[in-house]
Amino acid sequence: MKKVLTIATVFAFGVLASARAADVKENWEKQCAKCHGPDGKADTKMGKKLEVRDLTDPKIQAAFTDAQATTAIKDGVKVEDKSKMPGYADKLNDEEIKALVAYVRSLKKG
């Protein structure tokens, strides 16, 4: 019986982990990919127009902390009082934002 319970528990965690991974990918596609691109390279019409940085570049990744990325996702990004990125605090909860920050970090090359 213990063995069955252990297997069921491991299976449940695996399902939750894959659901969570799907959620971050879905959130990226819905909220971020229009500008940042599906791969984070910002090679999109909107990304080029807004001069969005290539999130796969290790130098770009080193230029901001996780806390700064979290703030940018929550509150948006303004440059000279112009909005370059909207905030998503009303669309994403703290856990989803944290997952997006981790996803952004996973885009880094090498």
N, C-alpha and C positions, 0 to 999 in steps of 0.2 A: 504494500500500500504506500509506503514512504517513497518507493521508487517511482510509482505512478504520479504521486503528488509533486515530486521533484521535477519530473519530466514535464508535467502540466505547467508548473511555475516557469520553467525555462522557456517553454513554448510561448506562454503569455507575454513574457518580457520581450521575446523576439518579435512578436506581433506588434507590441507597443512601439518598439524601436523602429520597425519598418514603417509604421503609421506616422511616427514623428518625422522620419526622414522624408516621407512623401509630403507631409505638411510644409516643411521648409522649402522643398523644391516647388511646390504649388505656390507658396507665398512669393518666392523669388520670381516665378513666371508671371504672377498676377501683379505684383507691386514694383518689381525692379527691372525685369528684362527689357522693357520698352526702351529704357535709356542705357542700362548697363550691359545689355545683351544677354543671351542665354548662357554664354561662357564667361561673362564678366569683363570682356575686352572693350566694351563700350563701342563696338563697331556697328552702331545702329544710326539711323537718320537722326533721331532725337539725341543720342549720345554725342554724335559729332557736332550737332548744332549747339549743345550746351557745354561742349568741351569736357565731357565726363572722362575721368581718369580710368586707365586700364587696371582693373583690380587684380589681374594676374601678374602684374609687374611687382617683383619683390621690393623694389625701391618705393613704390607707391604704398604697398602694404606696411612698410616700415615707417611711413610718414604719419600714421595715425594709430592711436591705441584702441583697444576694444571699447573703452569707455567713450571715446570720441565717436566711434562708429555707432554705438548704442544711441548716443545723443542725436546724431545725424538722422538715424532712422526714426527715432521718436519725434523729434522737433523739426526736422528738415534742415536744409542748408541754404543760407542766404549769403550772397556776396554783393557787397556794396548796396545793401537793401533790396536786392533783386533775389527772388526765390529761384534757386537752382534745383532744389529737390524739395518736394512736399514732405511734411511729417506724417508718420503713420501710427501715432499713438492712439488714434481713434479706430484704427482698423486691425492693429496687431497688439496682442498682450505682451507682457514682459518676457515670457518664455519663448514666444515666437520671435521676438526681436533678438533675444540672446541666440536663438538657433540661426537666425539670419547672419549675425555677426560671425558665428562659427563657420557658416557656409561661405561667407566672403573670405575668411582666412583659408578655407580649403581650396580656393581658386588660385592661390599663389603658385607660380611656376617654381619648380626645383626647390 
